[in-house]
Amino acid sequence: MDFSTIFLALTVLAALIGVAHMIAIASYLQSRGYSINWVFLKLFIFKYIGQYRDLTRRETGRTGRLYYGFVIAMNTTLVMGLVAIAVLA
């Protein structure tokens, strides 16, 4: 197993974690009365991320953990993907 395969696997894992956070954020918003378009969730995720951040700040005074989990997972996906491409070259 070479390094590019390892980094590619880490990229996929981070992306799956990001998708799980995305679904959890949409579910949280829906439980609070927000209308969620589940068919086009991928298109509206940045709108929902902002709504989640604002809602949790109003409720608790702090940004919710799901927001940071999503941001970290997506940044990790980007970095690991770029590393996998660099190792392949």
VEXDREN-141898 format. One line per field, with one value per residue: residue number from 1; residue in three letters; y, x, z of N, C-alpha, C, O in turn. Coordinates in nm, 4 decimals, always signed. Atoms other than C-alpha are relative to their C-alpha. Last residue first. Layout:
REM VEXDREN-141898
i	NUM; ...;
aa	Ala; ...;
n_y	Y; ...;
n_x	X; ...;
n_z	Z; ...;
ca_y	Y; ...;
ca_x	X; ...;
ca_z	Z; ...;
c_y	Y; ...;
c_x	X; ...;
c_z	Z; ...;
o_y	Y; ...;
o_x	X; ...;
o_z	Z; ...;
REM end
This chain:
REM VEXDREN-141898
i	89; 88; 87; 86; 85; 84; 83; 82; 81; 80; 79; 78; 77; 76; 75; 74; 73; 72; 71; 70; 69; 68; 67; 66; 65; 64; 63; 62; 61; 60; 59; 58; 57; 56; 55; 54; 53; 52; 51; 50; 49; 48; 47; 46; 45; 44; 43; 42; 41; 40; 39; 38; 37; 36; 35; 34; 33; 32; 31; 30; 29; 28; 27; 26; 25; 24; 23; 22; 21; 20; 19; 18; 17; 16; 15; 14; 13; 12; 11; 10; 9; 8; 7; 6; 5; 4; 3; 2; 1;
aa	Ala; Leu; Val; Ala; Ile; Ala; Val; Leu; Gly; Met; Val; Leu; Thr; Thr; Asn; Met; Ala; Ile; Val; Phe; Gly; Tyr; Tyr; Leu; Arg; Gly; Thr; Arg; Gly; Thr; Glu; Arg; Arg; Thr; Leu; Asp; Arg; Tyr; Gln; Gly; Ile; Tyr; Lys; Phe; Ile; Phe; Leu; Lys; Leu; Phe; Val; Trp; Asn; Ile; Ser; Tyr; Gly; Arg; Ser; Gln; Leu; Tyr; Ser; Ala; Ile; Ala; Ile; Met; His; Ala; Val; Gly; Ile; Leu; Ala; Ala; Leu; Val; Thr; Leu; Ala; Leu; Phe; Ile; Thr; Ser; Phe; Asp; Met;
n_y	-0.0655; +0.0724; +0.1239; -0.0333; -0.0360; +0.1230; +0.0800; -0.0636; +0.0178; +0.1390; +0.0161; -0.0770; +0.0618; +0.1203; -0.0449; -0.0435; +0.1151; +0.0759; -0.0795; -0.0066; +0.1329; +0.0196; -0.0964; +0.0554; +0.0907; +0.1418; +0.0762; +0.0569; -0.0998; +0.0291; +0.0874; -0.0618; -0.1191; +0.0447; +0.0541; -0.1099; -0.0808; +0.0765; -0.0008; -0.1336; -0.0159; +0.0696; -0.0752; -0.1196; +0.0272; -0.1004; -0.1344; -0.0347; -0.0323; -0.0871; +0.0413; +0.1166; +0.0662; +0.0577; +0.0826; -0.0493; -0.0642; -0.1338; +0.0173; +0.0427; -0.1151; -0.0919; +0.0595; -0.0156; -0.1427; -0.0317; +0.0556; -0.0755; -0.1276; +0.0316; +0.0252; -0.1279; -0.0671; +0.0671; -0.0428; -0.1369; +0.0045; +0.0541; -0.0992; -0.1042; +0.0581; +0.0062; -0.1352; -0.0365; +0.0755; -0.0623; -0.1184; -0.1195; -0.1177;
n_x	-0.0808; +0.0131; -0.0771; -0.1428; -0.0345; +0.0091; -0.1188; -0.1139; +0.0141; -0.0381; -0.1445; -0.0750; +0.0234; -0.0824; -0.1380; -0.0136; +0.0069; -0.1249; -0.1090; +0.0151; -0.0247; -0.1446; -0.0585; +0.0155; -0.1105; +0.0167; +0.0269; -0.1193; -0.1057; -0.0978; +0.0485; +0.1125; -0.0510; -0.0670; +0.0965; +0.0752; -0.0924; -0.0354; +0.1167; +0.0142; -0.1124; +0.0350; +0.1101; -0.0628; -0.0663; +0.0351; -0.0021; -0.1371; -0.0762; -0.1092; -0.0412; -0.0874; +0.0197; -0.1206; +0.0353; -0.0482; +0.1037; +0.0264; +0.0639; +0.1377; +0.0782; +0.0112; +0.0968; +0.1311; +0.0344; +0.0340; +0.1326; +0.0943; +0.0238; +0.0741; +0.1382; +0.0617; +0.0246; +0.1150; +0.1198; +0.0314; +0.0475; +0.1364; +0.0856; +0.0248; +0.0923; +0.1295; +0.0561; +0.0297; +0.1185; +0.1144; +0.0474; -0.0832; +0.0845;
n_z	+0.1055; +0.1272; -0.0142; +0.0039; +0.1375; +0.0799; -0.0318; +0.0655; +0.1441; +0.0279; -0.0193; +0.0989; +0.1302; +0.0016; +0.0198; +0.1387; +0.0908; -0.0128; +0.0574; +0.1452; +0.0536; +0.0031; +0.0940; +0.1342; +0.0329; -0.0284; +0.1214; +0.0643; -0.0063; -0.1052; -0.1071; -0.0705; -0.0699; -0.1224; -0.0952; -0.0607; -0.0796; -0.1201; -0.0877; -0.0574; -0.0933; -0.1229; -0.0611; -0.0572; -0.1272; -0.0990; +0.0568; +0.0379; -0.1211; +0.0412; +0.1341; -0.0084; +0.1287; +0.0606; +0.1144; +0.1283; +0.0801; -0.0525; -0.1307; +0.0219; +0.0448; -0.1132; -0.0918; +0.0627; -0.0054; -0.1391; -0.0262; +0.0805; -0.0691; -0.1225; +0.0405; +0.0347; -0.1284; -0.0612; +0.0736; -0.0421; -0.1383; +0.0027; +0.0657; -0.0996; -0.0988; +0.0656; -0.0020; -0.1392; -0.0388; +0.0661; -0.0722; +0.0111; +0.0000;
ca_y	+1.3101; +1.0600; +1.2084; +1.5549; +1.4227; +1.2479; +1.5628; +1.7725; +1.5298; +1.5235; +1.9037; +1.9375; +1.6588; +1.7992; +2.1381; +1.9719; +1.7764; +2.0797; +2.2953; +2.0279; +1.9544; +2.3261; +2.3763; +2.0590; +2.1894; +2.4822; +2.8459; +3.0098; +3.2385; +2.9433; +2.9989; +3.3023; +3.1653; +2.8277; +2.9870; +3.2016; +2.9082; +2.6819; +2.9449; +2.9954; +2.6219; +2.5961; +2.8607; +2.6917; +2.3577; +2.4807; +2.3015; +1.9794; +1.9631; +1.9754; +1.6791; +1.7373; +2.0915; +2.1964; +2.4320; +2.5587; +2.4672; +2.3919; +2.0177; +2.1026; +2.3007; +2.0100; +1.7682; +1.9957; +2.0198; +1.6423; +1.5828; +1.8182; +1.6616; +1.3162; +1.4572; +1.6021; +1.2669; +1.1023; +1.3596; +1.2991; +0.9241; +0.9723; +1.1973; +0.9581; +0.6750; +0.8925; +0.9747; +0.6050; +0.5188; +0.7975; +0.6746; +0.3279; +0.0000;
ca_x	+0.2733; +0.0773; +0.2103; +0.0888; -0.2585; -0.2844; -0.1586; -0.4224; -0.6951; -0.5694; -0.5785; -0.9255; -1.0792; -0.9189; -1.0737; -1.4126; -1.3849; -1.2662; -1.5524; -1.8128; -1.6884; -1.6702; -2.0331; -2.1459; -2.0000; -2.2401; -2.1279; -2.1533; -2.4045; -2.6280; -2.9527; -2.8595; -2.5167; -2.6720; -2.9173; -2.6554; -2.4203; -2.7040; -2.8386; -2.4921; -2.4416; -2.7884; -2.7098; -2.3757; -2.5542; -2.8004; -2.6669; -2.5755; -2.9150; -3.0961; -3.3267; -3.3414; -3.4795; -3.4922; -3.7557; -3.6527; -3.8705; -3.6086; -3.6139; -3.5479; -3.2402; -3.0998; -3.1706; -2.9914; -2.6925; -2.6861; -2.6985; -2.4045; -2.2127; -2.2546; -2.1483; -1.8341; -1.7518; -1.7925; -1.5591; -1.2979; -1.3097; -1.2824; -0.9792; -0.8189; -0.8602; -0.6982; -0.4139; -0.3498; -0.3751; -0.1306; +0.1119; +0.1523; +0.0000;
ca_z	-0.9317; -0.7221; -0.3985; -0.4994; -0.5827; -0.2459; -0.0702; -0.2482; -0.1464; +0.2123; +0.2281; +0.0791; +0.2845; +0.5997; +0.5225; +0.4768; +0.8014; +1.0000; +0.8711; +0.9382; +1.2899; +1.3655; +1.2682; +1.4444; +1.7701; +1.7914; +1.7885; +2.1274; +2.3026; +2.3764; +2.1869; +1.9757; +1.8878; +1.8114; +1.5702; +1.3942; +1.3365; +1.2238; +0.9840; +0.8399; +0.7907; +0.6366; +0.3744; +0.3065; +0.2713; +0.0102; -0.2968; -0.1150; +0.0528; -0.2823; -0.2234; +0.1533; +0.1187; +0.4831; +0.6296; +0.9714; +1.2686; +1.5355; +1.4623; +1.0983; +1.1946; +1.3952; +1.1090; +0.8630; +1.0978; +1.1486; +0.7727; +0.7151; +1.0043; +0.8479; +0.5106; +0.6690; +0.8299; +0.4906; +0.3336; +0.6045; +0.5393; +0.1625; +0.2019; +0.4522; +0.1985; -0.0705; +0.1670; +0.2304; -0.1384; -0.2284; +0.0361; -0.1104; +0.0000;
c_y	-0.0257; +0.0560; -0.0824; -0.1254; +0.0301; +0.0264; -0.1286; -0.0773; +0.0594; -0.0305; -0.1419; -0.0255; +0.0702; -0.0724; -0.1184; +0.0522; +0.0424; -0.1183; -0.0757; +0.0738; -0.0019; -0.1379; -0.0233; +0.0915; -0.0562; -0.0856; -0.1484; -0.0730; -0.0475; +0.1062; -0.0123; -0.0832; +0.0703; +0.1162; -0.0433; -0.0489; +0.1126; +0.0813; -0.0733; +0.0094; +0.1360; +0.0110; -0.0623; +0.0924; +0.1246; -0.0129; +0.1095; +0.1431; +0.0470; +0.0445; +0.0803; -0.0442; -0.1168; -0.0686; -0.0463; -0.0969; +0.0583; +0.0775; +0.1342; -0.0198; -0.0373; +0.1202; +0.0903; -0.0566; +0.0224; +0.1468; +0.0331; -0.0483; +0.0840; +0.1276; -0.0329; -0.0153; +0.1357; +0.0612; -0.0640; +0.0518; +0.1392; -0.0031; -0.0458; +0.1103; +0.1025; -0.0575; +0.0048; +0.1378; +0.0345; -0.0723; +0.0637; +0.1198; +0.1240;
c_x	+0.1474; +0.0913; -0.0059; +0.0855; +0.1484; +0.0365; +0.0002; +0.1295; +0.1167; -0.0113; +0.0447; +0.1499; +0.0803; -0.0151; +0.0965; +0.1410; +0.0196; +0.0002; +0.1324; +0.1161; -0.0086; +0.0361; +0.1504; +0.0610; -0.0096; +0.1160; -0.0019; -0.0418; +0.1297; +0.1072; +0.0981; -0.0447; -0.1112; +0.0609; +0.0671; -0.0978; -0.0747; +0.0908; +0.0293; -0.1183; -0.0094; +0.1103; -0.0343; -0.1046; +0.0632; +0.0778; -0.0196; +0.0089; +0.1409; +0.0848; +0.1224; +0.0498; +0.0980; -0.0391; +0.1279; -0.0402; +0.0456; -0.0993; -0.0335; -0.0734; -0.1465; -0.0867; -0.0238; -0.1099; -0.1387; -0.0397; -0.0452; -0.1433; -0.1027; -0.0305; -0.0858; -0.1454; -0.0664; -0.0352; -0.1255; -0.1242; -0.0396; -0.0591; -0.1454; -0.0896; -0.0332; -0.1051; -0.1355; -0.0649; -0.0415; -0.1298; -0.1216; -0.0667; +0.0891;
c_z	+0.0152; -0.1073; -0.1271; +0.0089; -0.0114; -0.1453; -0.0824; +0.0256; -0.0764; -0.1490; -0.0351; +0.0103; -0.1082; -0.1331; -0.0041; -0.0299; -0.1451; -0.0965; +0.0050; -0.0643; -0.1515; -0.0545; -0.0127; -0.1059; -0.1408; -0.0497; +0.0335; -0.1272; -0.0647; +0.0160; +0.1157; +0.1193; +0.0766; +0.0770; +0.1299; +0.1071; +0.0710; +0.0914; +0.1300; +0.0947; +0.0691; +0.1052; +0.1354; +0.0632; +0.0604; +0.1307; +0.1044; -0.0547; -0.0342; +0.1190; -0.0447; -0.1371; -0.0060; -0.1300; -0.0698; -0.1096; -0.1316; -0.0859; +0.0653; +0.1325; -0.0196; -0.0379; +0.1211; +0.0911; -0.0589; +0.0149; +0.1420; +0.0256; -0.0755; +0.0787; +0.1225; -0.0412; -0.0236; +0.1356; +0.0592; -0.0710; +0.0499; +0.1410; +0.0002; -0.0567; +0.1088; +0.0955; -0.0697; +0.0065; +0.1427; +0.0361; -0.0659; +0.0672; +0.0000;
o_y	+0.0224; -0.0184; -0.1506; -0.1330; -0.0090; -0.0545; -0.1700; -0.0888; -0.0018; -0.1037; -0.1603; -0.0519; +0.0051; -0.1221; -0.1181; +0.0295; -0.0252; -0.1456; -0.0754; +0.0268; -0.0643; -0.1520; -0.0343; +0.0444; -0.0826; -0.0470; -0.1957; -0.1143; +0.0280; +0.1067; -0.0089; -0.0283; +0.1191; +0.1124; -0.0122; +0.0139; +0.1348; +0.0857; -0.0286; +0.0708; +0.1458; +0.0202; +0.0088; +0.1609; +0.1393; +0.0534; +0.2190; +0.2116; +0.1414; +0.1585; +0.0249; -0.1031; -0.0980; -0.1476; +0.0356; -0.2178; +0.1199; +0.1959; +0.1405; +0.0080; +0.0400; +0.1613; +0.1051; +0.0017; +0.0960; +0.1790; +0.0630; +0.0325; +0.1507; +0.1431; +0.0118; +0.0666; +0.1746; +0.0744; +0.0023; +0.1230; +0.1555; +0.0313; +0.0311; +0.1673; +0.1121; -0.0082; +0.0825; +0.1562; +0.0470; -0.0077; +0.1155; +0.1128; +0.1418;
o_x	+0.2271; +0.1396; +0.0903; +0.1898; +0.2120; +0.1050; +0.1045; +0.2138; +0.1680; +0.0714; +0.1448; +0.2159; +0.1428; +0.0831; +0.1917; +0.1939; +0.0904; +0.1019; +0.2075; +0.1728; +0.0740; +0.1355; +0.2031; +0.1131; +0.0930; +0.1901; +0.0804; -0.1568; +0.2266; +0.1797; +0.0579; -0.0787; -0.0896; +0.0680; +0.0183; -0.1115; -0.0554; +0.0700; -0.0105; -0.1086; +0.0076; +0.0821; -0.0519; -0.0763; +0.0644; +0.0440; +0.0351; +0.1088; +0.1920; +0.1311; +0.2158; +0.1574; +0.2149; -0.1334; +0.2113; -0.0461; -0.0352; -0.1228; -0.1175; -0.1928; -0.2361; -0.1739; -0.1374; -0.2176; -0.2189; -0.1312; -0.1625; -0.2351; -0.1857; -0.1409; -0.2001; -0.2295; -0.1573; -0.1528; -0.2286; -0.2044; -0.1446; -0.1758; -0.2357; -0.1711; -0.1483; -0.2178; -0.2223; -0.1650; -0.1605; -0.2337; -0.2092; -0.1816; +0.1732;
o_z	-0.0654; -0.1926; -0.1623; -0.0560; -0.1093; -0.2079; -0.1330; -0.0634; -0.1701; -0.2036; -0.1043; -0.0902; -0.1920; -0.1882; -0.0821; -0.1388; -0.2198; -0.1602; -0.0925; -0.1630; -0.2182; -0.1257; -0.1234; -0.2071; -0.2036; -0.1402; +0.1118; -0.1419; -0.0725; +0.1154; +0.2320; +0.2241; +0.1875; +0.1999; +0.2386; +0.2121; +0.1906; +0.2127; +0.2376; +0.2009; +0.1906; +0.2247; +0.2343; +0.1615; +0.1826; +0.2288; +0.0917; -0.0325; +0.0262; +0.1235; -0.1027; -0.1472; -0.0395; -0.1332; -0.1083; -0.0874; -0.2012; -0.0618; +0.1551; +0.1425; +0.0145; +0.0387; +0.1663; +0.1025; -0.0014; +0.0907; +0.1645; +0.0396; -0.0137; +0.1309; +0.1318; -0.0040; +0.0497; +0.1698; +0.0710; -0.0105; +0.1121; +0.1602; +0.0330; +0.0158; +0.1512; +0.1001; -0.0299; +0.0757; +0.1719; +0.0502; +0.0033; +0.1109; +0.0880;
REM end
